[in-house]
Structure formats: structure tokens, C-alpha cells
Amino acid sequence: MMSEIHAHKVLNLLRDKPMTEQELRQAVCVEFGEQAQFRTCKLSGFDFEKLFAFFIDRQKITQQGECWTINQEQVCGH
């Protein structure tokens, strides 16, 4: 089994450039592969759908118009 990718790497894509959900999904596919699995500092076993919902639920990303951007105040700094 391939190792899980830390969620911060996905957030870093949004740090570079706000994107729509579809653009982010595509960027994640290109960067990490379609079957990529993700983990956070405390949780693991996320696919893109679950991770995206987690980001919204925990307010780690916010929507500005059509695009999502990182909410720096809610992201742990390591």
C-alpha cells in the first residue's frame, strides 16, 4: 500500500492559487494520482471527497466566489 499524503500538501496547492473544487480535484490528481489517500495530523484514510469535506467542516478552506482558498487561521503551522 502506498503511504498516505499529508493534507497540508493539498492545502499548499490552494496557498499557491485559489481554485474551484474541480480545479483542485484535477490538481490533486495530477500531483498525487487518482487513487491518492490522505491523512491529517490526527486522522487518516481520506480520499479527495472526504478530505475536501473535512477542510470545509473544519474551516480550513473558505469559498470566495467560485474559488476555494486556504483559511490560514485554521491551519496548524508545522
PDB file of N, CA, C and O in Angstrom:
ATOM      1  N   MET A   1       0.842  -1.198   0.000  1.00  0.00           N
ATOM      2  CA  MET A   1       0.000   0.000   0.000  1.00  0.00           C
ATOM      3  C   MET A   1       0.879   1.251   0.000  1.00  0.00           C
ATOM      4  O   MET A   1       1.874   1.331   0.721  1.00  0.00           O
ATOM      5  N   MET A   2       0.491   2.221  -0.821  1.00  0.00           N
ATOM      6  CA  MET A   2       1.288   3.433  -0.840  1.00  0.00           C
ATOM      7  C   MET A   2       0.987   4.277   0.398  1.00  0.00           C
ATOM      8  O   MET A   2      -0.107   4.217   0.957  1.00  0.00           O
ATOM      9  N   SER A   3       1.973   5.057   0.809  1.00  0.00           N
ATOM     10  CA  SER A   3       1.794   5.852   2.018  1.00  0.00           C
ATOM     11  C   SER A   3       0.806   6.995   1.760  1.00  0.00           C
ATOM     12  O   SER A   3       0.646   7.474   0.638  1.00  0.00           O
ATOM     13  N   GLU A   4       0.166   7.401   2.831  1.00  0.00           N
ATOM     14  CA  GLU A   4      -0.808   8.484   2.712  1.00  0.00           C
ATOM     15  C   GLU A   4      -0.086   9.830   2.621  1.00  0.00           C
ATOM     16  O   GLU A   4       0.984  10.022   3.199  1.00  0.00           O
ATOM     17  N   ILE A   5      -0.687  10.733   1.896  1.00  0.00           N
ATOM     18  CA  ILE A   5      -0.131  12.069   1.676  1.00  0.00           C
ATOM     19  C   ILE A   5      -0.718  12.999   2.728  1.00  0.00           C
ATOM     20  O   ILE A   5      -1.922  12.980   2.983  1.00  0.00           O
ATOM     21  N   HIS A   6       0.125  13.801   3.325  1.00  0.00           N
ATOM     22  CA  HIS A   6      -0.378  14.713   4.360  1.00  0.00           C
ATOM     23  C   HIS A   6      -1.269  15.780   3.734  1.00  0.00           C
ATOM     24  O   HIS A   6      -0.959  16.324   2.674  1.00  0.00           O
ATOM     25  N   ALA A   7      -2.368  16.066   4.399  1.00  0.00           N
ATOM     26  CA  ALA A   7      -3.351  17.040   3.903  1.00  0.00           C
ATOM     27  C   ALA A   7      -2.744  18.416   3.660  1.00  0.00           C
ATOM     28  O   ALA A   7      -3.231  19.165   2.813  1.00  0.00           O
ATOM     29  N   HIS A   8      -1.691  18.757   4.391  1.00  0.00           N
ATOM     30  CA  HIS A   8      -1.058  20.066   4.181  1.00  0.00           C
ATOM     31  C   HIS A   8      -0.568  20.226   2.748  1.00  0.00           C
ATOM     32  O   HIS A   8      -0.523  21.341   2.229  1.00  0.00           O
ATOM     33  N   LYS A   9      -0.200  19.121   2.108  1.00  0.00           N
ATOM     34  CA  LYS A   9       0.274  19.213   0.721  1.00  0.00           C
ATOM     35  C   LYS A   9      -0.860  19.644  -0.206  1.00  0.00           C
ATOM     36  O   LYS A   9      -0.626  20.335  -1.197  1.00  0.00           O
ATOM     37  N   VAL A  10      -2.086  19.235   0.115  1.00  0.00           N
ATOM     38  CA  VAL A  10      -3.250  19.677  -0.672  1.00  0.00           C
ATOM     39  C   VAL A  10      -3.534  21.149  -0.364  1.00  0.00           C
ATOM     40  O   VAL A  10      -3.797  21.938  -1.272  1.00  0.00           O
ATOM     41  N   LEU A  11      -3.479  21.509   0.908  1.00  0.00           N
ATOM     42  CA  LEU A  11      -3.696  22.912   1.270  1.00  0.00           C
ATOM     43  C   LEU A  11      -2.660  23.814   0.609  1.00  0.00           C
ATOM     44  O   LEU A  11      -2.968  24.943   0.227  1.00  0.00           O
ATOM     45  N   ASN A  12      -1.440  23.320   0.474  1.00  0.00           N
ATOM     46  CA  ASN A  12      -0.391  24.130  -0.163  1.00  0.00           C
ATOM     47  C   ASN A  12      -0.732  24.452  -1.615  1.00  0.00           C
ATOM     48  O   ASN A  12      -0.341  25.502  -2.126  1.00  0.00           O
ATOM     49  N   LEU A  13      -1.463  23.549  -2.288  1.00  0.00           N
ATOM     50  CA  LEU A  13      -1.896  23.849  -3.659  1.00  0.00           C
ATOM     51  C   LEU A  13      -2.813  25.072  -3.670  1.00  0.00           C
ATOM     52  O   LEU A  13      -2.740  25.903  -4.575  1.00  0.00           O
ATOM     53  N   LEU A  14      -3.676  25.174  -2.656  1.00  0.00           N
ATOM     54  CA  LEU A  14      -4.582  26.326  -2.557  1.00  0.00           C
ATOM     55  C   LEU A  14      -3.848  27.567  -2.059  1.00  0.00           C
ATOM     56  O   LEU A  14      -4.247  28.692  -2.357  1.00  0.00           O
ATOM     57  N   ARG A  15      -2.786  27.360  -1.309  1.00  0.00           N
ATOM     58  CA  ARG A  15      -1.989  28.507  -0.840  1.00  0.00           C
ATOM     59  C   ARG A  15      -1.373  29.211  -2.050  1.00  0.00           C
ATOM     60  O   ARG A  15      -1.288  30.438  -2.101  1.00  0.00           O
ATOM     61  N   ASP A  16      -0.948  28.402  -3.022  1.00  0.00           N
ATOM     62  CA  ASP A  16      -0.336  28.955  -4.230  1.00  0.00           C
ATOM     63  C   ASP A  16      -1.351  29.693  -5.096  1.00  0.00           C
ATOM     64  O   ASP A  16      -1.049  30.741  -5.667  1.00  0.00           O
ATOM     65  N   LYS A  17      -2.578  29.125  -5.189  1.00  0.00           N
ATOM     66  CA  LYS A  17      -3.572  29.706  -6.106  1.00  0.00           C
ATOM     67  C   LYS A  17      -4.963  29.230  -5.721  1.00  0.00           C
ATOM     68  O   LYS A  17      -5.210  28.024  -5.722  1.00  0.00           O
ATOM     69  N   PRO A  18      -5.893  30.146  -5.386  1.00  0.00           N
ATOM     70  CA  PRO A  18      -7.273  29.725  -5.148  1.00  0.00           C
ATOM     71  C   PRO A  18      -7.836  29.006  -6.377  1.00  0.00           C
ATOM     72  O   PRO A  18      -7.539  29.383  -7.511  1.00  0.00           O
ATOM     73  N   MET A  19      -8.644  27.974  -6.149  1.00  0.00           N
ATOM     74  CA  MET A  19      -9.193  27.167  -7.243  1.00  0.00           C
ATOM     75  C   MET A  19     -10.628  26.772  -6.948  1.00  0.00           C
ATOM     76  O   MET A  19     -11.067  26.778  -5.798  1.00  0.00           O
ATOM     77  N   THR A  20     -11.350  26.427  -8.005  1.00  0.00           N
ATOM     78  CA  THR A  20     -12.664  25.824  -7.826  1.00  0.00           C
ATOM     79  C   THR A  20     -12.448  24.400  -7.328  1.00  0.00           C
ATOM     80  O   THR A  20     -11.331  23.885  -7.374  1.00  0.00           O
ATOM     81  N   GLU A  21     -13.518  23.762  -6.850  1.00  0.00           N
ATOM     82  CA  GLU A  21     -13.402  22.374  -6.397  1.00  0.00           C
ATOM     83  C   GLU A  21     -12.885  21.485  -7.530  1.00  0.00           C
ATOM     84  O   GLU A  21     -12.031  20.626  -7.312  1.00  0.00           O
ATOM     85  N   GLN A  22     -13.406  21.695  -8.735  1.00  0.00           N
ATOM     86  CA  GLN A  22     -12.988  20.871  -9.879  1.00  0.00           C
ATOM     87  C   GLN A  22     -11.514  21.094 -10.223  1.00  0.00           C
ATOM     88  O   GLN A  22     -10.793  20.142 -10.522  1.00  0.00           O
ATOM     89  N   GLU A  23     -11.074  22.338 -10.182  1.00  0.00           N
ATOM     90  CA  GLU A  23      -9.658  22.631 -10.454  1.00  0.00           C
ATOM     91  C   GLU A  23      -8.758  21.981  -9.405  1.00  0.00           C
ATOM     92  O   GLU A  23      -7.706  21.432  -9.730  1.00  0.00           O
ATOM     93  N   LEU A  24      -9.181  22.052  -8.156  1.00  0.00           N
ATOM     94  CA  LEU A  24      -8.398  21.435  -7.084  1.00  0.00           C
ATOM     95  C   LEU A  24      -8.361  19.919  -7.254  1.00  0.00           C
ATOM     96  O   LEU A  24      -7.307  19.300  -7.108  1.00  0.00           O
ATOM     97  N   ARG A  25      -9.507  19.326  -7.562  1.00  0.00           N
ATOM     98  CA  ARG A  25      -9.569  17.880  -7.784  1.00  0.00           C
ATOM     99  C   ARG A  25      -8.580  17.480  -8.891  1.00  0.00           C
ATOM    100  O   ARG A  25      -7.857  16.492  -8.764  1.00  0.00           O
ATOM    101  N   GLN A  26      -8.562  18.255  -9.964  1.00  0.00           N
ATOM    102  CA  GLN A  26      -7.673  17.967 -11.085  1.00  0.00           C
ATOM    103  C   GLN A  26      -6.206  18.137 -10.678  1.00  0.00           C
ATOM    104  O   GLN A  26      -5.362  17.311 -11.026  1.00  0.00           O
ATOM    105  N   ALA A  27      -5.912  19.191  -9.952  1.00  0.00           N
ATOM    106  CA  ALA A  27      -4.537  19.436  -9.494  1.00  0.00           C
ATOM    107  C   ALA A  27      -4.069  18.309  -8.575  1.00  0.00           C
ATOM    108  O   ALA A  27      -2.918  17.881  -8.658  1.00  0.00           O
ATOM    109  N   VAL A  28      -4.950  17.828  -7.704  1.00  0.00           N
ATOM    110  CA  VAL A  28      -4.615  16.728  -6.795  1.00  0.00           C
ATOM    111  C   VAL A  28      -4.350  15.454  -7.590  1.00  0.00           C
ATOM    112  O   VAL A  28      -3.412  14.717  -7.285  1.00  0.00           O
ATOM    113  N   CYS A  29      -5.172  15.187  -8.610  1.00  0.00           N
ATOM    114  CA  CYS A  29      -4.973  14.013  -9.478  1.00  0.00           C
ATOM    115  C   CYS A  29      -3.622  14.066 -10.175  1.00  0.00           C
ATOM    116  O   CYS A  29      -2.897  13.072 -10.219  1.00  0.00           O
ATOM    117  N   VAL A  30      -3.290  15.225 -10.715  1.00  0.00           N
ATOM    118  CA  VAL A  30      -2.031  15.389 -11.433  1.00  0.00           C
ATOM    119  C   VAL A  30      -0.854  15.238 -10.460  1.00  0.00           C
ATOM    120  O   VAL A  30       0.128  14.561 -10.761  1.00  0.00           O
ATOM    121  N   GLU A  31      -0.966  15.867  -9.310  1.00  0.00           N
ATOM    122  CA  GLU A  31       0.134  15.913  -8.345  1.00  0.00           C
ATOM    123  C   GLU A  31       0.337  14.574  -7.620  1.00  0.00           C
ATOM    124  O   GLU A  31       1.470  14.133  -7.424  1.00  0.00           O
ATOM    125  N   PHE A  32      -0.771  13.936  -7.226  1.00  0.00           N
ATOM    126  CA  PHE A  32      -0.682  12.774  -6.327  1.00  0.00           C
ATOM    127  C   PHE A  32      -1.266  11.485  -6.901  1.00  0.00           C
ATOM    128  O   PHE A  32      -1.064  10.414  -6.328  1.00  0.00           O
ATOM    129  N   GLY A  33      -1.984  11.568  -8.020  1.00  0.00           N
ATOM    130  CA  GLY A  33      -2.586  10.378  -8.614  1.00  0.00           C
ATOM    131  C   GLY A  33      -4.050  10.223  -8.211  1.00  0.00           C
ATOM    132  O   GLY A  33      -4.475  10.704  -7.161  1.00  0.00           O
ATOM    133  N   GLU A  34      -4.809   9.543  -9.066  1.00  0.00           N
ATOM    134  CA  GLU A  34      -6.254   9.409  -8.843  1.00  0.00           C
ATOM    135  C   GLU A  34      -6.600   8.594  -7.601  1.00  0.00           C
ATOM    136  O   GLU A  34      -7.643   8.813  -6.985  1.00  0.00           O
ATOM    137  N   GLN A  35      -5.738   7.664  -7.236  1.00  0.00           N
ATOM    138  CA  GLN A  35      -6.027   6.781  -6.098  1.00  0.00           C
ATOM    139  C   GLN A  35      -5.417   7.272  -4.788  1.00  0.00           C
ATOM    140  O   GLN A  35      -5.392   6.537  -3.800  1.00  0.00           O
ATOM    141  N   ALA A  36      -4.929   8.497  -4.777  1.00  0.00           N
ATOM    142  CA  ALA A  36      -4.223   9.009  -3.596  1.00  0.00           C
ATOM    143  C   ALA A  36      -5.106   8.953  -2.357  1.00  0.00           C
ATOM    144  O   ALA A  36      -6.309   9.210  -2.412  1.00  0.00           O
ATOM    145  N   GLN A  37      -4.476   8.612  -1.246  1.00  0.00           N
ATOM    146  CA  GLN A  37      -5.115   8.628   0.063  1.00  0.00           C
ATOM    147  C   GLN A  37      -4.389   9.668   0.904  1.00  0.00           C
ATOM    148  O   GLN A  37      -3.186   9.882   0.755  1.00  0.00           O
ATOM    149  N   PHE A  38      -5.149  10.313   1.798  1.00  0.00           N
ATOM    150  CA  PHE A  38      -4.599  11.429   2.557  1.00  0.00           C
ATOM    151  C   PHE A  38      -4.782  11.217   4.049  1.00  0.00           C
ATOM    152  O   PHE A  38      -5.623  10.433   4.489  1.00  0.00           O
ATOM    153  N   ARG A  39      -3.972  11.935   4.815  1.00  0.00           N
ATOM    154  CA  ARG A  39      -4.088  11.928   6.271  1.00  0.00           C
ATOM    155  C   ARG A  39      -3.920  13.350   6.783  1.00  0.00           C
ATOM    156  O   ARG A  39      -3.357  14.215   6.112  1.00  0.00           O
ATOM    157  N   THR A  40      -4.426  13.563   7.990  1.00  0.00           N
ATOM    158  CA  THR A  40      -4.216  14.839   8.670  1.00  0.00           C
ATOM    159  C   THR A  40      -3.272  14.572   9.834  1.00  0.00           C
ATOM    160  O   THR A  40      -2.699  13.487   9.930  1.00  0.00           O
ATOM    161  N   CYS A  41      -3.107  15.529  10.701  1.00  0.00           N
ATOM    162  CA  CYS A  41      -2.229  15.331  11.858  1.00  0.00           C
ATOM    163  C   CYS A  41      -2.761  14.223  12.774  1.00  0.00           C
ATOM    164  O   CYS A  41      -1.983  13.511  13.409  1.00  0.00           O
ATOM    165  N   LYS A  42      -4.087  14.080  12.840  1.00  0.00           N
ATOM    166  CA  LYS A  42      -4.687  13.132  13.777  1.00  0.00           C
ATOM    167  C   LYS A  42      -5.466  12.007  13.118  1.00  0.00           C
ATOM    168  O   LYS A  42      -5.678  10.965  13.739  1.00  0.00           O
ATOM    169  N   LEU A  43      -5.895  12.189  11.882  1.00  0.00           N
ATOM    170  CA  LEU A  43      -6.771  11.224  11.226  1.00  0.00           C
ATOM    171  C   LEU A  43      -6.146  10.733   9.929  1.00  0.00           C
ATOM    172  O   LEU A  43      -5.258  11.375   9.367  1.00  0.00           O
ATOM    173  N   SER A  44      -6.627   9.576   9.461  1.00  0.00           N
ATOM    174  CA  SER A  44      -6.124   9.056   8.189  1.00  0.00           C
ATOM    175  C   SER A  44      -7.258   8.380   7.429  1.00  0.00           C
ATOM    176  O   SER A  44      -8.372   8.249   7.936  1.00  0.00           O
ATOM    177  N   GLY A  45      -6.957   7.953   6.201  1.00  0.00           N
ATOM    178  CA  GLY A  45      -7.934   7.230   5.412  1.00  0.00           C
ATOM    179  C   GLY A  45      -8.864   8.108   4.594  1.00  0.00           C
ATOM    180  O   GLY A  45      -9.990   7.710   4.298  1.00  0.00           O
ATOM    181  N   PHE A  46      -8.409   9.289   4.228  1.00  0.00           N
ATOM    182  CA  PHE A  46      -9.223  10.200   3.433  1.00  0.00           C
ATOM    183  C   PHE A  46      -8.975   9.988   1.945  1.00  0.00           C
ATOM    184  O   PHE A  46      -7.830   9.841   1.520  1.00  0.00           O
ATOM    185  N   ASP A  47     -10.047   9.972   1.151  1.00  0.00           N
ATOM    186  CA  ASP A  47      -9.893  10.160  -0.288  1.00  0.00           C
ATOM    187  C   ASP A  47     -10.162  11.649  -0.539  1.00  0.00           C
ATOM    188  O   ASP A  47     -10.402  12.395   0.410  1.00  0.00           O
ATOM    189  N   PHE A  48     -10.128  12.085  -1.785  1.00  0.00           N
ATOM    190  CA  PHE A  48     -10.295  13.516  -2.050  1.00  0.00           C
ATOM    191  C   PHE A  48     -11.635  14.030  -1.524  1.00  0.00           C
ATOM    192  O   PHE A  48     -11.694  15.099  -0.916  1.00  0.00           O
ATOM    193  N   GLU A  49     -12.721  13.265  -1.760  1.00  0.00           N
ATOM    194  CA  GLU A  49     -14.063  13.719  -1.348  1.00  0.00           C
ATOM    195  C   GLU A  49     -14.124  13.957   0.157  1.00  0.00           C
ATOM    196  O   GLU A  49     -14.607  14.992   0.617  1.00  0.00           O
ATOM    197  N   LYS A  50     -13.630  12.987   0.912  1.00  0.00           N
ATOM    198  CA  LYS A  50     -13.676  13.100   2.378  1.00  0.00           C
ATOM    199  C   LYS A  50     -12.766  14.221   2.865  1.00  0.00           C
ATOM    200  O   LYS A  50     -13.112  14.955   3.791  1.00  0.00           O
ATOM    201  N   LEU A  51     -11.607  14.348   2.240  1.00  0.00           N
ATOM    202  CA  LEU A  51     -10.676  15.390   2.646  1.00  0.00           C
ATOM    203  C   LEU A  51     -11.251  16.777   2.374  1.00  0.00           C
ATOM    204  O   LEU A  51     -11.142  17.672   3.211  1.00  0.00           O
ATOM    205  N   PHE A  52     -11.863  16.954   1.203  1.00  0.00           N
ATOM    206  CA  PHE A  52     -12.458  18.241   0.849  1.00  0.00           C
ATOM    207  C   PHE A  52     -13.564  18.602   1.847  1.00  0.00           C
ATOM    208  O   PHE A  52     -13.644  19.742   2.304  1.00  0.00           O
ATOM    209  N   ALA A  53     -14.414  17.627   2.181  1.00  0.00           N
ATOM    210  CA  ALA A  53     -15.484  17.857   3.165  1.00  0.00           C
ATOM    211  C   ALA A  53     -14.892  18.189   4.541  1.00  0.00           C
ATOM    212  O   ALA A  53     -15.411  19.049   5.252  1.00  0.00           O
ATOM    213  N   PHE A  54     -13.816  17.510   4.906  1.00  0.00           N
ATOM    214  CA  PHE A  54     -13.134  17.772   6.175  1.00  0.00           C
ATOM    215  C   PHE A  54     -12.616  19.211   6.210  1.00  0.00           C
ATOM    216  O   PHE A  54     -12.784  19.913   7.207  1.00  0.00           O
ATOM    217  N   PHE A  55     -11.986  19.644   5.116  1.00  0.00           N
ATOM    218  CA  PHE A  55     -11.476  21.016   5.047  1.00  0.00           C
ATOM    219  C   PHE A  55     -12.594  22.034   5.250  1.00  0.00           C
ATOM    220  O   PHE A  55     -12.414  23.022   5.962  1.00  0.00           O
ATOM    221  N   ILE A  56     -13.740  21.796   4.631  1.00  0.00           N
ATOM    222  CA  ILE A  56     -14.874  22.715   4.756  1.00  0.00           C
ATOM    223  C   ILE A  56     -15.410  22.679   6.187  1.00  0.00           C
ATOM    224  O   ILE A  56     -15.637  23.721   6.802  1.00  0.00           O
ATOM    225  N   ASP A  57     -15.609  21.470   6.705  1.00  0.00           N
ATOM    226  CA  ASP A  57     -16.162  21.296   8.052  1.00  0.00           C
ATOM    227  C   ASP A  57     -15.286  21.962   9.111  1.00  0.00           C
ATOM    228  O   ASP A  57     -15.798  22.576  10.048  1.00  0.00           O
ATOM    229  N   ARG A  58     -13.996  21.845   8.964  1.00  0.00           N
ATOM    230  CA  ARG A  58     -13.055  22.414   9.944  1.00  0.00           C
ATOM    231  C   ARG A  58     -12.641  23.838   9.583  1.00  0.00           C
ATOM    232  O   ARG A  58     -11.767  24.417  10.228  1.00  0.00           O
ATOM    233  N   GLN A  59     -13.262  24.395   8.561  1.00  0.00           N
ATOM    234  CA  GLN A  59     -13.000  25.767   8.110  1.00  0.00           C
ATOM    235  C   GLN A  59     -11.533  25.995   7.756  1.00  0.00           C
ATOM    236  O   GLN A  59     -10.992  27.079   7.975  1.00  0.00           O
ATOM    237  N   LYS A  60     -10.896  24.957   7.204  1.00  0.00           N
ATOM    238  CA  LYS A  60      -9.506  25.094   6.762  1.00  0.00           C
ATOM    239  C   LYS A  60      -9.438  25.761   5.394  1.00  0.00           C
ATOM    240  O   LYS A  60      -8.403  26.303   5.005  1.00  0.00           O
ATOM    241  N   ILE A  61     -10.562  25.715   4.663  1.00  0.00           N
ATOM    242  CA  ILE A  61     -10.675  26.437   3.399  1.00  0.00           C
ATOM    243  C   ILE A  61     -11.975  27.227   3.416  1.00  0.00           C
ATOM    244  O   ILE A  61     -12.948  26.839   4.063  1.00  0.00           O
ATOM    245  N   THR A  62     -11.973  28.324   2.705  1.00  0.00           N
ATOM    246  CA  THR A  62     -13.175  29.147   2.597  1.00  0.00           C
ATOM    247  C   THR A  62     -13.434  29.442   1.131  1.00  0.00           C
ATOM    248  O   THR A  62     -12.516  29.488   0.313  1.00  0.00           O
ATOM    249  N   GLN A  63     -14.695  29.639   0.822  1.00  0.00           N
ATOM    250  CA  GLN A  63     -15.066  29.900  -0.564  1.00  0.00           C
ATOM    251  C   GLN A  63     -15.158  31.397  -0.793  1.00  0.00           C
ATOM    252  O   GLN A  63     -15.763  32.133  -0.014  1.00  0.00           O
ATOM    253  N   GLN A  64     -14.541  31.824  -1.882  1.00  0.00           N
ATOM    254  CA  GLN A  64     -14.619  33.224  -2.295  1.00  0.00           C
ATOM    255  C   GLN A  64     -15.081  33.230  -3.737  1.00  0.00           C
ATOM    256  O   GLN A  64     -14.294  33.007  -4.657  1.00  0.00           O
ATOM    257  N   GLY A  65     -16.366  33.488  -3.925  1.00  0.00           N
ATOM    258  CA  GLY A  65     -16.936  33.368  -5.262  1.00  0.00           C
ATOM    259  C   GLY A  65     -16.958  31.911  -5.663  1.00  0.00           C
ATOM    260  O   GLY A  65     -17.474  31.069  -4.928  1.00  0.00           O
ATOM    261  N   GLU A  66     -16.401  31.604  -6.826  1.00  0.00           N
ATOM    262  CA  GLU A  66     -16.340  30.223  -7.323  1.00  0.00           C
ATOM    263  C   GLU A  66     -15.171  29.442  -6.732  1.00  0.00           C
ATOM    264  O   GLU A  66     -15.171  28.211  -6.745  1.00  0.00           O
ATOM    265  N   CYS A  67     -14.177  30.159  -6.215  1.00  0.00           N
ATOM    266  CA  CYS A  67     -12.927  29.519  -5.815  1.00  0.00           C
ATOM    267  C   CYS A  67     -12.834  29.290  -4.313  1.00  0.00           C
ATOM    268  O   CYS A  67     -13.461  29.982  -3.510  1.00  0.00           O
ATOM    269  N   TRP A  68     -12.030  28.293  -3.967  1.00  0.00           N
ATOM    270  CA  TRP A  68     -11.708  27.989  -2.577  1.00  0.00           C
ATOM    271  C   TRP A  68     -10.296  28.470  -2.303  1.00  0.00           C
ATOM    272  O   TRP A  68      -9.422  28.403  -3.168  1.00  0.00           O
ATOM    273  N   THR A  69     -10.086  28.953  -1.094  1.00  0.00           N
ATOM    274  CA  THR A  69      -8.767  29.413  -0.702  1.00  0.00           C
ATOM    275  C   THR A  69      -8.487  28.946   0.721  1.00  0.00           C
ATOM    276  O   THR A  69      -9.410  28.627   1.470  1.00  0.00           O
ATOM    277  N   ILE A  70      -7.228  28.908   1.084  1.00  0.00           N
ATOM    278  CA  ILE A  70      -6.839  28.437   2.408  1.00  0.00           C
ATOM    279  C   ILE A  70      -7.232  29.476   3.456  1.00  0.00           C
ATOM    280  O   ILE A  70      -7.118  30.679   3.225  1.00  0.00           O
ATOM    281  N   ASN A  71      -7.693  28.997   4.606  1.00  0.00           N
ATOM    282  CA  ASN A  71      -8.020  29.861   5.736  1.00  0.00           C
ATOM    283  C   ASN A  71      -6.866  29.712   6.725  1.00  0.00           C
ATOM    284  O   ASN A  71      -6.900  28.845   7.598  1.00  0.00           O
ATOM    285  N   GLN A  72      -5.866  30.543   6.589  1.00  0.00           N
ATOM    286  CA  GLN A  72      -4.604  30.399   7.310  1.00  0.00           C
ATOM    287  C   GLN A  72      -4.801  30.300   8.826  1.00  0.00           C
ATOM    288  O   GLN A  72      -4.048  29.594   9.497  1.00  0.00           O
ATOM    289  N   GLU A  73      -5.793  30.991   9.369  1.00  0.00           N
ATOM    290  CA  GLU A  73      -6.016  30.991  10.815  1.00  0.00           C
ATOM    291  C   GLU A  73      -6.397  29.612  11.355  1.00  0.00           C
ATOM    292  O   GLU A  73      -6.190  29.323  12.534  1.00  0.00           O
ATOM    293  N   GLN A  74      -6.958  28.756  10.481  1.00  0.00           N
ATOM    294  CA  GLN A  74      -7.423  27.443  10.925  1.00  0.00           C
ATOM    295  C   GLN A  74      -6.445  26.315  10.585  1.00  0.00           C
ATOM    296  O   GLN A  74      -6.745  25.147  10.830  1.00  0.00           O
ATOM    297  N   VAL A  75      -5.286  26.648  10.027  1.00  0.00           N
ATOM    298  CA  VAL A  75      -4.342  25.624   9.613  1.00  0.00           C
ATOM    299  C   VAL A  75      -3.191  25.593  10.607  1.00  0.00           C
ATOM    300  O   VAL A  75      -2.557  26.617  10.867  1.00  0.00           O
ATOM    301  N   CYS A  76      -2.923  24.416  11.161  1.00  0.00           N
ATOM    302  CA  CYS A  76      -1.813  24.320  12.111  1.00  0.00           C
ATOM    303  C   CYS A  76      -0.503  24.568  11.381  1.00  0.00           C
ATOM    304  O   CYS A  76      -0.369  24.236  10.204  1.00  0.00           O
ATOM    305  N   GLY A  77       0.445  25.141  12.067  1.00  0.00           N
ATOM    306  CA  GLY A  77       1.634  25.654  11.398  1.00  0.00           C
ATOM    307  C   GLY A  77       2.866  24.790  11.494  1.00  0.00           C
ATOM    308  O   GLY A  77       3.903  25.252  11.971  1.00  0.00           O
ATOM    309  N   HIS A  78       2.785  23.553  11.058  1.00  0.00           N
ATOM    310  CA  HIS A  78       4.008  22.728  11.053  1.00  0.00           C
ATOM    311  C   HIS A  78       4.246  22.133   9.686  1.00  0.00           C
ATOM    312  O   HIS A  78       5.224  21.411   9.489  1.00  0.00           O
TER     313      HIS A  78
END
